[in-house]
């Protein structure tokens, strides 16, 4: 069962509880499924009970206890535990959780325009983003728009004045409109990170310049430094892109050895599985909070989590490719897919060779 399928399972449980008269609520269009937080357990957790508590007129823990037996009866669910104020922690049967996660991520590569963690249809949300005439604000707005669109929103971007030519040509930003003196109604600026001035990110080029502006939180002043151009471990952008390039190299090397990826159980990679499973939640949070820095930091976490796996993916010496090698390769490719997709949303190139 994939996280998307589990989300649908949670919604079916709510619908059955409503049909049976256990809850009196409108079934929401979406149930958020994430990795368990502190104090949680199992493979995944959902806050659906907290979401429904107020409209149901019941405490969240009571709503969770109502939903628990409906989830326990669902195919693929091994156990459900209520923790904290009403979180439902779900354990899947056997090892299918991690295998399904990797399978879902790899399948997303073949879906045109719909990446892992993306909304599968428009949500009807319409967002107007308006930035001041400042390079960091325009770059942040560009990425917030990309992330919002990945979550099904319809987005329009504008700037109080025409963006500078080098912002467009070097940093790759664009706006749908920019303000003029005869604008019928002024728009309120709603994208206002701490400016980059007096430093000039254009000197770093598109990829490093964007990362320098996007990686810090909006309330922090960005450090515009040539360190982002260096190919060493202390450069977070290099770590992310290098991890992606290594996953692509492993796929090429595996093909040369005559084997390909097949999802399976891989021991001792829980940190990586958690990071990959958390990707949809991070995208949703980055969209809701207009915070592309959350995505940038998450990509760094994925890169650091996959790095220990990479040296053991391919057979060594006289070893023959086995199911274990295929499972490790599938997990590495899943991480590479998440890294490539995240970098694309940030407007940064994900090279296959580095």
Order of alpha helices (4+ residues) and beta strands (2+ residues): alpha-beta-beta-alpha-alpha-beta-beta-alpha-beta-alpha-beta-alpha-beta-alpha-alpha-alpha-alpha-alpha-alpha
